[in-house]
Amino acid sequence: MTRYLEDLRKHLQKQKMSPSDIDEIISDFTGLLEEAIEEGLDPKDLINQFGDPKKVAEELKQDTSETPLLDAISFQDWYRPEEGYDVSIHLLNEDIEVSLHDQPTIEVILMSAKDMKHYDIKFENNKLDIQRQKNLSAWSFIIRREPKVRLLLKLPSLIGASTFFLKNVSGDMHFRDVDVKHLNIQTTNGDFDLKRSVLDSYKHHSVNGDLELTDVETRRADVSTVSGDIQIEKAKITGDLNLHTVNGDVKLEEIQTESLDFHTVNGDLKGKEVYPKMLKFASINGDFKLKNKVLSDIKVIKQSTINGDLKISH
């Protein structure tokens, strides 16, 4: 797998593609191969579907040189949920936008999907289920850089959801004003941002994607990332805020929480106007720095670090 990615990068460079485009393509391939392994597929079979790295690079160069196609609706439907409905989404490379509207229905729109046979969309037993079929031809289709597919999901503002589970590989995700009790996000390379939302619990795991939360209220938030950065602003967390990173940095501003647990290897945390009652900090090289205007009693109940520093100033 590593050899294939190295060869692909070399041929992309020979096509004189920009470094940013090359990095994005390699990131997409890496994410899809990792996801294939998790799904029980043989990465060798997937690589065979992709084809010779030289030909793939030539096709990708042609794709990026062509004029982008305008978004077109490939699928649109409405479903009438009852209070406490559930949402489950499993996609691979689609961008996703979730917002509210003043209708009593869930509206689902797929933009620029070339072939709807790759998607299963259904609403049964008060649950919306959207899945991308995970067969080898579908994986190969995605990596060929066809026009980006977008999922637009509009939820009813007067009917709240119980659970919302989303798993995506490389697409970016934007959530606005969502009314969900339990939100669970899993992504490999895609960025995620959540704004103006009230939740009971929030769970997020990412490998490389960045995370941004703004004006969010929740009882509990559990966020883990490998390389992606985390930014949280104007959040009220009545219970625990757990942040675990390997290399990703964390930026916090205007945060109220009962307890803050930051566990990292190399990532740094910088905060302004962050007021936890209890603090746990564990790191290898990462630093933890808070700067608050108001003097408050922050109880450090655990501190473990090798080279990292813990500093709280006023």
Phi and psi restraints in degrees (value plus and minus 20) as a CYANA .aco file:
   2 THR   PHI     -83.0   -43.0
   2 THR   PSI     -60.9   -20.9
   3 ARG   PHI     -83.4   -43.4
   3 ARG   PSI     -61.4   -21.4
   4 TYR   PHI     -81.4   -41.4
   4 TYR   PSI     -64.7   -24.7
   5 LEU   PHI     -85.3   -45.3
   5 LEU   PSI     -58.7   -18.7
   6 GLU   PHI     -84.0   -44.0
   6 GLU   PSI     -63.3   -23.3
   7 ASP   PHI     -84.8   -44.8
   7 ASP   PSI     -60.4   -20.4
   8 LEU   PHI     -83.2   -43.2
   8 LEU   PSI     -62.8   -22.8
   9 ARG   PHI     -80.5   -40.5
   9 ARG   PSI     -62.6   -22.6
  10 LYS   PHI     -81.4   -41.4
  10 LYS   PSI     -63.5   -23.5
  11 HIS   PHI     -92.3   -52.3
  11 HIS   PSI     -51.8   -11.8
  12 LEU   PHI     -85.7   -45.7
  12 LEU   PSI     -58.7   -18.7
  13 GLN   PHI     -85.1   -45.1
  13 GLN   PSI     -56.8   -16.8
  14 LYS   PHI     -86.4   -46.4
  14 LYS   PSI     -47.1    -7.1
  15 GLN   PHI     -99.2   -59.2
  15 GLN   PSI     -19.6    20.4
  16 LYS   PHI      39.1    79.1
  16 LYS   PSI      18.0    58.0
  17 MET   PHI     -97.5   -57.5
  17 MET   PSI     136.0   176.0
  18 SER   PHI     -88.4   -48.4
  18 SER   PSI     129.7   169.7
  19 PRO   PHI     -76.1   -36.1
  19 PRO   PSI     -56.7   -16.7
  20 SER   PHI     -87.2   -47.2
  20 SER   PSI     -60.4   -20.4
  21 ASP   PHI     -85.3   -45.3
  21 ASP   PSI     -60.8   -20.8
  22 ILE   PHI     -83.2   -43.2
  22 ILE   PSI     -66.1   -26.1
  23 ASP   PHI     -80.9   -40.9
  23 ASP   PSI     -59.9   -19.9
  24 GLU   PHI     -85.7   -45.7
  24 GLU   PSI     -62.2   -22.2
  25 ILE   PHI     -84.8   -44.8
  25 ILE   PSI     -66.7   -26.7
  26 ILE   PHI     -82.5   -42.5
  26 ILE   PSI     -58.7   -18.7
  27 SER   PHI     -82.7   -42.7
  27 SER   PSI     -62.3   -22.3
  28 ASP   PHI     -83.8   -43.8
  28 ASP   PSI     -65.6   -25.6
  29 PHE   PHI     -80.9   -40.9
  29 PHE   PSI     -64.8   -24.8
  30 THR   PHI     -81.0   -41.0
  30 THR   PSI     -65.8   -25.8
  31 GLY   PHI     -82.2   -42.2
  31 GLY   PSI     -62.9   -22.9
  32 LEU   PHI     -87.2   -47.2
  32 LEU   PSI     -58.7   -18.7
  33 LEU   PHI     -86.6   -46.6
  33 LEU   PSI     -60.9   -20.9
  34 GLU   PHI     -84.4   -44.4
  34 GLU   PSI     -61.2   -21.2
  35 GLU   PHI     -85.7   -45.7
  35 GLU   PSI     -57.9   -17.9
  36 ALA   PHI     -81.1   -41.1
  36 ALA   PSI     -60.2   -20.2
  37 ILE   PHI     -84.5   -44.5
  37 ILE   PSI     -62.6   -22.6
  38 GLU   PHI     -81.6   -41.6
  38 GLU   PSI     -54.1   -14.1
  39 GLU   PHI    -103.4   -63.4
  39 GLU   PSI     -18.8    21.2
  40 GLY   PHI      68.0   108.0
  40 GLY   PSI     -11.1    28.9
  41 LEU   PHI    -103.8   -63.8
  41 LEU   PSI     131.7   171.7
  42 ASP   PHI    -102.8   -62.8
  42 ASP   PSI      98.0   138.0
  43 PRO   PHI     -78.9   -38.9
  43 PRO   PSI     -47.0    -7.0
  44 LYS   PHI     -85.3   -45.3
  44 LYS   PSI     -59.1   -19.1
  45 ASP   PHI     -85.1   -45.1
  45 ASP   PSI     -59.2   -19.2
  46 LEU   PHI     -86.5   -46.5
  46 LEU   PSI     -61.7   -21.7
  47 ILE   PHI     -82.3   -42.3
  47 ILE   PSI     -58.3   -18.3
  48 ASN   PHI     -82.6   -42.6
  48 ASN   PSI     -56.3   -16.3
  49 GLN   PHI     -86.3   -46.3
  49 GLN   PSI     -58.3   -18.3
  50 PHE   PHI     -84.0   -44.0
  50 PHE   PSI     -60.8   -20.8
  51 GLY   PHI      77.1   117.1
  51 GLY   PSI    -194.8  -154.8
  52 ASP   PHI     -79.0   -39.0
  52 ASP   PSI     109.7   149.7
  53 PRO   PHI     -75.2   -35.2
  53 PRO   PSI     -56.0   -16.0
  54 LYS   PHI     -84.0   -44.0
  54 LYS   PSI     -65.4   -25.4
  55 LYS   PHI     -88.2   -48.2
  55 LYS   PSI     -58.4   -18.4
  56 VAL   PHI     -81.0   -41.0
  56 VAL   PSI     -63.8   -23.8
  57 ALA   PHI     -82.4   -42.4
  57 ALA   PSI     -60.4   -20.4
  58 GLU   PHI     -84.3   -44.3
  58 GLU   PSI     -61.9   -21.9
  59 GLU   PHI     -87.5   -47.5
  59 GLU   PSI     -60.2   -20.2
  60 LEU   PHI     -87.2   -47.2
  60 LEU   PSI     -56.3   -16.3
  61 LYS   PHI     -82.5   -42.5
  61 LYS   PSI     -62.3   -22.3
  62 GLN   PHI     -85.2   -45.2
  62 GLN   PSI     -60.4   -20.4
  63 ASP   PHI     -81.7   -41.7
  63 ASP   PSI     -63.5   -23.5
  64 THR   PHI     -94.6   -54.6
  64 THR   PSI     -37.0     3.0
  65 SER   PHI    -106.8   -66.8
  65 SER   PSI     -40.6    -0.6
  66 GLU   PHI     -98.4   -58.4
  66 GLU   PSI     134.3   174.3
  67 THR   PHI     -87.7   -47.7
  67 THR   PSI     108.5   148.5
  68 PRO   PHI     -80.6   -40.6
  68 PRO   PSI     123.5   163.5
  69 LEU   PHI     -99.8   -59.8
  69 LEU   PSI     126.7   166.7
  70 LEU   PHI     -89.3   -49.3
  70 LEU   PSI     127.6   167.6
  71 ASP   PHI     -81.3   -41.3
  71 ASP   PSI     117.1   157.1
  72 ALA   PHI    -155.3  -115.3
  72 ALA   PSI     121.9   161.9
  73 ILE   PHI     -93.4   -53.4
  73 ILE   PSI     101.5   141.5
  74 SER   PHI    -119.1   -79.1
  74 SER   PSI     -46.0    -6.0
  75 PHE   PHI    -173.2  -133.2
  75 PHE   PSI     119.2   159.2
  76 GLN   PHI    -171.8  -131.8
  76 GLN   PSI     109.8   149.8
  77 ASP   PHI    -175.7  -135.7
  77 ASP   PSI     143.2   183.2
  78 TRP   PHI    -146.2  -106.2
  78 TRP   PSI     123.0   163.0
  79 TYR   PHI    -153.0  -113.0
  79 TYR   PSI     122.0   162.0
  80 ARG   PHI    -123.4   -83.4
  80 ARG   PSI      85.7   125.7
  81 PRO   PHI    -110.6   -70.6
  81 PRO   PSI     146.3   186.3
  82 GLU   PHI    -125.7   -85.7
  82 GLU   PSI     143.8   183.8
  83 GLU   PHI     -74.1   -34.1
  83 GLU   PSI     115.8   155.8
  84 GLY   PHI      63.5   103.5
  84 GLY   PSI       4.6    44.6
  85 TYR   PHI     -91.2   -51.2
  85 TYR   PSI     144.5   184.5
  86 ASP   PHI    -138.3   -98.3
  86 ASP   PSI     133.3   173.3
  87 VAL   PHI    -150.9  -110.9
  87 VAL   PSI     111.8   151.8
  88 SER   PHI    -153.4  -113.4
  88 SER   PSI     102.1   142.1
  89 ILE   PHI    -149.6  -109.6
  89 ILE   PSI     106.4   146.4
  90 HIS   PHI    -145.8  -105.8
  90 HIS   PSI      87.5   127.5
  91 LEU   PHI    -148.8  -108.8
  91 LEU   PSI     158.1   198.1
  92 LEU   PHI    -139.1   -99.1
  92 LEU   PSI     -69.4   -29.4
  93 ASN   PHI    -162.2  -122.2
  93 ASN   PSI      -2.2    37.8
  94 GLU   PHI    -110.1   -70.1
  94 GLU   PSI     125.9   165.9
  95 ASP   PHI    -102.1   -62.1
  95 ASP   PSI     122.9   162.9
  96 ILE   PHI    -150.1  -110.1
  96 ILE   PSI     111.4   151.4
  97 GLU   PHI    -145.4  -105.4
  97 GLU   PSI     105.2   145.2
  98 VAL   PHI    -142.3  -102.3
  98 VAL   PSI     110.0   150.0
  99 SER   PHI    -170.3  -130.3
  99 SER   PSI     158.3   198.3
 100 LEU   PHI    -124.7   -84.7
 100 LEU   PSI     135.4   175.4
 101 HIS   PHI    -161.2  -121.2
 101 HIS   PSI     149.2   189.2
 102 ASP   PHI    -110.9   -70.9
 102 ASP   PSI       1.5    41.5
 103 GLN   PHI    -119.6   -79.6
 103 GLN   PSI     135.3   175.3
 104 PRO   PHI    -102.7   -62.7
 104 PRO   PSI      -2.4    37.6
 105 THR   PHI    -142.5  -102.5
 105 THR   PSI     140.6   180.6
 106 ILE   PHI    -113.3   -73.3
 106 ILE   PSI     105.1   145.1
 107 GLU   PHI    -126.4   -86.4
 107 GLU   PSI     107.9   147.9
 108 VAL   PHI    -136.8   -96.8
 108 VAL   PSI     104.6   144.6
 109 ILE   PHI    -149.4  -109.4
 109 ILE   PSI     107.8   147.8
 110 LEU   PHI    -128.6   -88.6
 110 LEU   PSI     104.9   144.9
 111 MET   PHI    -126.0   -86.0
 111 MET   PSI     112.6   152.6
 112 SER   PHI      45.7    85.7
 112 SER   PSI       5.9    45.9
 113 ALA   PHI     -97.4   -57.4
 113 ALA   PSI     100.1   140.1
 114 LYS   PHI     -89.8   -49.8
 114 LYS   PSI     -56.6   -16.6
 115 ASP   PHI    -163.0  -123.0
 115 ASP   PSI      92.2   132.2
 116 MET   PHI     -90.2   -50.2
 116 MET   PSI     -31.3     8.7
 117 LYS   PHI     -88.5   -48.5
 117 LYS   PSI     -32.8     7.2
 118 HIS   PHI    -100.3   -60.3
 118 HIS   PSI     -27.3    12.7
 119 TYR   PHI    -140.2  -100.2
 119 TYR   PSI     121.7   161.7
 120 ASP   PHI    -134.5   -94.5
 120 ASP   PSI      97.3   137.3
 121 ILE   PHI    -147.1  -107.1
 121 ILE   PSI     102.2   142.2
 122 LYS   PHI    -171.4  -131.4
 122 LYS   PSI     136.4   176.4
 123 PHE   PHI    -150.4  -110.4
 123 PHE   PSI      88.6   128.6
 124 GLU   PHI    -159.6  -119.6
 124 GLU   PSI     122.7   162.7
 125 ASN   PHI      33.0    73.0
 125 ASN   PSI      21.6    61.6
 126 ASN   PHI      43.9    83.9
 126 ASN   PSI      11.2    51.2
 127 LYS   PHI    -154.9  -114.9
 127 LYS   PSI     108.7   148.7
 128 LEU   PHI    -111.9   -71.9
 128 LEU   PSI     105.7   145.7
 129 ASP   PHI    -145.5  -105.5
 129 ASP   PSI     100.4   140.4
 130 ILE   PHI    -145.8  -105.8
 130 ILE   PSI     102.5   142.5
 131 GLN   PHI    -156.7  -116.7
 131 GLN   PSI     124.2   164.2
 132 ARG   PHI    -114.7   -74.7
 132 ARG   PSI     105.3   145.3
 133 GLN   PHI     -84.4   -44.4
 133 GLN   PSI     111.4   151.4
 134 LYS   PHI    -125.1   -85.1
 134 LYS   PSI      52.4    92.4
 135 ASN   PHI    -131.4   -91.4
 135 ASN   PSI     147.7   187.7
 136 LEU   PHI     -82.1   -42.1
 136 LEU   PSI     -58.2   -18.2
 137 SER   PHI     -85.8   -45.8
 137 SER   PSI     -55.3   -15.3
 138 ALA   PHI     -87.6   -47.6
 138 ALA   PSI     -61.7   -21.7
 139 TRP   PHI     -81.8   -41.8
 139 TRP   PSI     -64.0   -24.0
 140 SER   PHI     -83.7   -43.7
 140 SER   PSI     -58.9   -18.9
 141 PHE   PHI     -80.0   -40.0
 141 PHE   PSI     -61.6   -21.6
 142 ILE   PHI     -84.7   -44.7
 142 ILE   PSI     -66.3   -26.3
 143 ILE   PHI     -92.2   -52.2
 143 ILE   PSI     -30.4     9.6
 144 ARG   PHI     -97.3   -57.3
 144 ARG   PSI     -14.6    25.4
 145 ARG   PHI      42.8    82.8
 145 ARG   PSI      22.5    62.5
 146 GLU   PHI     -84.3   -44.3
 146 GLU   PSI     144.8   184.8
 147 PRO   PHI     -68.6   -28.6
 147 PRO   PSI     115.7   155.7
 148 LYS   PHI     -79.9   -39.9
 148 LYS   PSI     108.4   148.4
 149 VAL   PHI    -107.6   -67.6
 149 VAL   PSI     116.4   156.4
 150 ARG   PHI    -140.5  -100.5
 150 ARG   PSI     114.0   154.0
 151 LEU   PHI    -125.3   -85.3
 151 LEU   PSI     101.2   141.2
 152 LEU   PHI    -128.0   -88.0
 152 LEU   PSI     102.9   142.9
 153 LEU   PHI    -145.0  -105.0
 153 LEU   PSI      98.1   138.1
 154 LYS   PHI    -131.7   -91.7
 154 LYS   PSI     100.8   140.8
 155 LEU   PHI    -121.8   -81.8
 155 LEU   PSI     129.6   169.6
 156 PRO   PHI     -89.2   -49.2
 156 PRO   PSI     111.2   151.2
 157 SER   PHI     -90.5   -50.5
 157 SER   PSI     -44.3    -4.3
 158 LEU   PHI    -118.9   -78.9
 158 LEU   PSI     -19.2    20.8
 159 ILE   PHI    -148.4  -108.4
 159 ILE   PSI      92.0   132.0
 160 GLY   PHI    -103.7   -63.7
 160 GLY   PSI     132.6   172.6
 161 ALA   PHI    -116.2   -76.2
 161 ALA   PSI     130.8   170.8
 162 SER   PHI    -105.1   -65.1
 162 SER   PSI     -76.6   -36.6
 163 THR   PHI    -149.0  -109.0
 163 THR   PSI     126.5   166.5
 164 PHE   PHI    -156.6  -116.6
 164 PHE   PSI      90.2   130.2
 165 PHE   PHI    -132.3   -92.3
 165 PHE   PSI     108.6   148.6
 166 LEU   PHI    -153.8  -113.8
 166 LEU   PSI     106.1   146.1
 167 LYS   PHI    -144.8  -104.8
 167 LYS   PSI     103.3   143.3
 168 ASN   PHI    -161.1  -121.1
 168 ASN   PSI     136.9   176.9
 169 VAL   PHI    -118.7   -78.7
 169 VAL   PSI     -82.6   -42.6
 170 SER   PHI    -142.9  -102.9
 170 SER   PSI     -28.3    11.7
 171 GLY   PHI     -96.4   -56.4
 171 GLY   PSI     133.9   173.9
 172 ASP   PHI    -106.4   -66.4
 172 ASP   PSI     131.3   171.3
 173 MET   PHI    -152.6  -112.6
 173 MET   PSI     112.6   152.6
 174 HIS   PHI    -149.3  -109.3
 174 HIS   PSI      98.9   138.9
 175 PHE   PHI    -135.3   -95.3
 175 PHE   PSI     113.4   153.4
 176 ARG   PHI    -152.2  -112.2
 176 ARG   PSI     106.3   146.3
 177 ASP   PHI      37.3    77.3
 177 ASP   PSI      14.6    54.6
 178 VAL   PHI     -96.2   -56.2
 178 VAL   PSI     126.6   166.6
 179 ASP   PHI    -136.2   -96.2
 179 ASP   PSI      68.3   108.3
 180 VAL   PHI    -157.0  -117.0
 180 VAL   PSI     117.4   157.4
 181 LYS   PHI     -92.9   -52.9
 181 LYS   PSI     -71.0   -31.0
 182 HIS   PHI    -145.0  -105.0
 182 HIS   PSI      94.2   134.2
 183 LEU   PHI    -131.8   -91.8
 183 LEU   PSI     105.1   145.1
 184 ASN   PHI    -148.9  -108.9
 184 ASN   PSI      96.6   136.6
 185 ILE   PHI    -138.1   -98.1
 185 ILE   PSI     110.9   150.9
 186 GLN   PHI    -149.8  -109.8
 186 GLN   PSI     104.8   144.8
 187 THR   PHI    -164.9  -124.9
 187 THR   PSI     134.5   174.5
 188 THR   PHI    -116.0   -76.0
 188 THR   PSI     -82.3   -42.3
 189 ASN   PHI    -137.8   -97.8
 189 ASN   PSI     -32.0     8.0
 190 GLY   PHI     -96.2   -56.2
 190 GLY   PSI     126.6   166.6
 191 ASP   PHI    -102.6   -62.6
 191 ASP   PSI     134.4   174.4
 192 PHE   PHI    -158.8  -118.8
 192 PHE   PSI     113.9   153.9
 193 ASP   PHI    -156.2  -116.2
 193 ASP   PSI     121.1   161.1
 194 LEU   PHI    -149.3  -109.3
 194 LEU   PSI     108.1   148.1
 195 LYS   PHI    -153.6  -113.6
 195 LYS   PSI     125.2   165.2
 196 ARG   PHI      30.2    70.2
 196 ARG   PSI      39.1    79.1
 197 SER   PHI    -155.9  -115.9
 197 SER   PSI     127.2   167.2
 198 VAL   PHI    -136.9   -96.9
 198 VAL   PSI     103.5   143.5
 199 LEU   PHI    -149.7  -109.7
 199 LEU   PSI     145.6   185.6
 200 ASP   PHI    -112.4   -72.4
 200 ASP   PSI     -62.0   -22.0
 201 SER   PHI    -166.2  -126.2
 201 SER   PSI     128.7   168.7
 202 TYR   PHI    -155.4  -115.4
 202 TYR   PSI     108.0   148.0
 203 LYS   PHI    -150.5  -110.5
 203 LYS   PSI     112.9   152.9
 204 HIS   PHI    -163.8  -123.8
 204 HIS   PSI     110.4   150.4
 205 HIS   PHI    -150.4  -110.4
 205 HIS   PSI     110.5   150.5
 206 SER   PHI    -159.5  -119.5
 206 SER   PSI     129.9   169.9
 207 VAL   PHI    -111.8   -71.8
 207 VAL   PSI     -81.3   -41.3
 208 ASN   PHI    -139.1   -99.1
 208 ASN   PSI     -33.5     6.5
 209 GLY   PHI     -93.6   -53.6
 209 GLY   PSI     128.3   168.3
 210 ASP   PHI    -105.2   -65.2
 210 ASP   PSI     134.8   174.8
 211 LEU   PHI    -147.4  -107.4
 211 LEU   PSI     114.5   154.5
 212 GLU   PHI    -155.3  -115.3
 212 GLU   PSI     101.1   141.1
 213 LEU   PHI    -136.3   -96.3
 213 LEU   PSI     113.0   153.0
 214 THR   PHI    -158.7  -118.7
 214 THR   PSI     108.0   148.0
 215 ASP   PHI      36.1    76.1
 215 ASP   PSI      41.3    81.3
 216 VAL   PHI    -142.5  -102.5
 216 VAL   PSI     119.3   159.3
 217 GLU   PHI    -138.8   -98.8
 217 GLU   PSI     115.6   155.6
 218 THR   PHI    -179.9  -139.9
 218 THR   PSI     138.3   178.3
 219 ARG   PHI     -97.3   -57.3
 219 ARG   PSI     -56.1   -16.1
 220 ARG   PHI    -169.7  -129.7
 220 ARG   PSI     122.1   162.1
 221 ALA   PHI    -155.8  -115.8
 221 ALA   PSI     105.6   145.6
 222 ASP   PHI    -140.8  -100.8
 222 ASP   PSI      93.5   133.5
 223 VAL   PHI    -147.0  -107.0
 223 VAL   PSI     108.7   148.7
 224 SER   PHI    -155.1  -115.1
 224 SER   PSI     121.9   161.9
 225 THR   PHI    -169.6  -129.6
 225 THR   PSI     133.8   173.8
 226 VAL   PHI    -110.0   -70.0
 226 VAL   PSI     -81.8   -41.8
 227 SER   PHI    -137.9   -97.9
 227 SER   PSI     -33.8     6.2
 228 GLY   PHI     -92.8   -52.8
 228 GLY   PSI     129.8   169.8
 229 ASP   PHI    -108.1   -68.1
 229 ASP   PSI     135.6   175.6
 230 ILE   PHI    -143.7  -103.7
 230 ILE   PSI     110.3   150.3
 231 GLN   PHI    -151.7  -111.7
 231 GLN   PSI     103.5   143.5
 232 ILE   PHI    -148.9  -108.9
 232 ILE   PSI     105.1   145.1
 233 GLU   PHI    -150.7  -110.7
 233 GLU   PSI     120.7   160.7
 234 LYS   PHI      34.1    74.1
 234 LYS   PSI      39.5    79.5
 235 ALA   PHI    -138.3   -98.3
 235 ALA   PSI     120.1   160.1
 236 LYS   PHI    -138.6   -98.6
 236 LYS   PSI      95.2   135.2
 237 ILE   PHI    -142.3  -102.3
 237 ILE   PSI      90.3   130.3
 238 THR   PHI     -93.5   -53.5
 238 THR   PSI     -39.8     0.2
 239 GLY   PHI    -135.6   -95.6
 239 GLY   PSI    -139.1   -99.1
 240 ASP   PHI    -122.6   -82.6
 240 ASP   PSI     121.3   161.3
 241 LEU   PHI    -136.6   -96.6
 241 LEU   PSI      89.4   129.4
 242 ASN   PHI    -130.1   -90.1
 242 ASN   PSI     100.4   140.4
 243 LEU   PHI    -143.4  -103.4
 243 LEU   PSI      97.2   137.2
 244 HIS   PHI    -144.5  -104.5
 244 HIS   PSI     106.0   146.0
 245 THR   PHI    -156.5  -116.5
 245 THR   PSI     140.3   180.3
 246 VAL   PHI    -119.4   -79.4
 246 VAL   PSI     -81.2   -41.2
 247 ASN   PHI    -140.1  -100.1
 247 ASN   PSI     -28.4    11.6
 248 GLY   PHI     -93.2   -53.2
 248 GLY   PSI     123.6   163.6
 249 ASP   PHI    -111.7   -71.7
 249 ASP   PSI     136.6   176.6
 250 VAL   PHI    -145.7  -105.7
 250 VAL   PSI     113.8   153.8
 251 LYS   PHI    -144.2  -104.2
 251 LYS   PSI     104.5   144.5
 252 LEU   PHI    -141.9  -101.9
 252 LEU   PSI     122.1   162.1
 253 GLU   PHI    -171.0  -131.0
 253 GLU   PSI     108.4   148.4
 254 GLU   PHI      37.5    77.5
 254 GLU   PSI      46.7    86.7
 255 ILE   PHI    -140.1  -100.1
 255 ILE   PSI     110.8   150.8
 256 GLN   PHI    -136.3   -96.3
 256 GLN   PSI     108.5   148.5
 257 THR   PHI    -175.7  -135.7
 257 THR   PSI     132.2   172.2
 258 GLU   PHI     -88.8   -48.8
 258 GLU   PSI     -66.0   -26.0
 259 SER   PHI    -162.9  -122.9
 259 SER   PSI     128.2   168.2
 260 LEU   PHI    -146.4  -106.4
 260 LEU   PSI     102.0   142.0
 261 ASP   PHI    -138.6   -98.6
 261 ASP   PSI      92.5   132.5
 262 PHE   PHI    -135.7   -95.7
 262 PHE   PSI      97.3   137.3
 263 HIS   PHI    -144.2  -104.2
 263 HIS   PSI      99.6   139.6
 264 THR   PHI    -166.2  -126.2
 264 THR   PSI     142.4   182.4
 265 VAL   PHI    -117.5   -77.5
 265 VAL   PSI     -81.2   -41.2
 266 ASN   PHI    -141.9  -101.9
 266 ASN   PSI     -29.3    10.7
 267 GLY   PHI     -93.7   -53.7
 267 GLY   PSI     129.3   169.3
 268 ASP   PHI    -123.9   -83.9
 268 ASP   PSI     130.4   170.4
 269 LEU   PHI    -139.8   -99.8
 269 LEU   PSI     107.3   147.3
 270 LYS   PHI    -144.8  -104.8
 270 LYS   PSI     109.9   149.9
 271 GLY   PHI    -155.2  -115.2
 271 GLY   PSI     127.3   167.3
 272 LYS   PHI    -148.9  -108.9
 272 LYS   PSI     110.9   150.9
 273 GLU   PHI      37.2    77.2
 273 GLU   PSI      32.3    72.3
 274 VAL   PHI    -133.6   -93.6
 274 VAL   PSI     102.5   142.5
 275 TYR   PHI    -147.9  -107.9
 275 TYR   PSI      55.8    95.8
 276 PRO   PHI    -102.7   -62.7
 276 PRO   PSI     130.3   170.3
 277 LYS   PHI    -101.2   -61.2
 277 LYS   PSI     -52.9   -12.9
 278 MET   PHI    -149.9  -109.9
 278 MET   PSI     126.2   166.2
 279 LEU   PHI    -154.1  -114.1
 279 LEU   PSI     112.7   152.7
 280 LYS   PHI    -142.4  -102.4
 280 LYS   PSI     114.4   154.4
 281 PHE   PHI    -160.3  -120.3
 281 PHE   PSI     103.3   143.3
 282 ALA   PHI    -158.3  -118.3
 282 ALA   PSI     110.7   150.7
 283 SER   PHI    -176.3  -136.3
 283 SER   PSI     145.1   185.1
 284 ILE   PHI    -116.8   -76.8
 284 ILE   PSI     -79.0   -39.0
 285 ASN   PHI    -141.9  -101.9
 285 ASN   PSI     -29.8    10.2
 286 GLY   PHI     -94.2   -54.2
 286 GLY   PSI     128.3   168.3
 287 ASP   PHI    -122.1   -82.1
 287 ASP   PSI     135.6   175.6
 288 PHE   PHI    -148.7  -108.7
 288 PHE   PSI      95.5   135.5
 289 LYS   PHI    -154.2  -114.2
 289 LYS   PSI     104.7   144.7
 290 LEU   PHI    -138.9   -98.9
 290 LEU   PSI     120.8   160.8
 291 LYS   PHI    -152.0  -112.0
 291 LYS   PSI      90.2   130.2
 292 ASN   PHI    -138.2   -98.2
 292 ASN   PSI     128.8   168.8
 293 LYS   PHI     -99.6   -59.6
 293 LYS   PSI     -52.4   -12.4
 294 VAL   PHI    -123.2   -83.2
 294 VAL   PSI     111.9   151.9
 295 LEU   PHI     -93.2   -53.2
 295 LEU   PSI     105.2   145.2
 296 SER   PHI    -158.0  -118.0
 296 SER   PSI     138.0   178.0
 297 ASP   PHI    -106.7   -66.7
 297 ASP   PSI      82.1   122.1
 298 ILE   PHI    -126.5   -86.5
 298 ILE   PSI      94.7   134.7
 299 LYS   PHI    -109.6   -69.6
 299 LYS   PSI      94.2   134.2
 300 VAL   PHI    -105.0   -65.0
 300 VAL   PSI      85.7   125.7
 301 ILE   PHI    -116.4   -76.4
 301 ILE   PSI     -31.1     8.9
 302 LYS   PHI    -175.9  -135.9
 302 LYS   PSI     111.3   151.3
 303 GLN   PHI    -162.4  -122.4
 303 GLN   PSI      98.8   138.8
 304 SER   PHI    -161.7  -121.7
 304 SER   PSI      96.4   136.4
 305 THR   PHI    -174.2  -134.2
 305 THR   PSI     134.2   174.2
 306 ILE   PHI    -119.0   -79.0
 306 ILE   PSI     -78.6   -38.6
 307 ASN   PHI    -136.4   -96.4
 307 ASN   PSI     -28.4    11.6
 308 GLY   PHI     -98.4   -58.4
 308 GLY   PSI     138.5   178.5
 309 ASP   PHI    -135.0   -95.0
 309 ASP   PSI     127.7   167.7
 310 LEU   PHI    -135.6   -95.6
 310 LEU   PSI     100.2   140.2
 311 LYS   PHI    -160.7  -120.7
 311 LYS   PSI     106.4   146.4
 312 ILE   PHI    -143.6  -103.6
 312 ILE   PSI      98.0   138.0
 313 SER   PHI    -144.3  -104.3
 313 SER   PSI     142.0   182.0
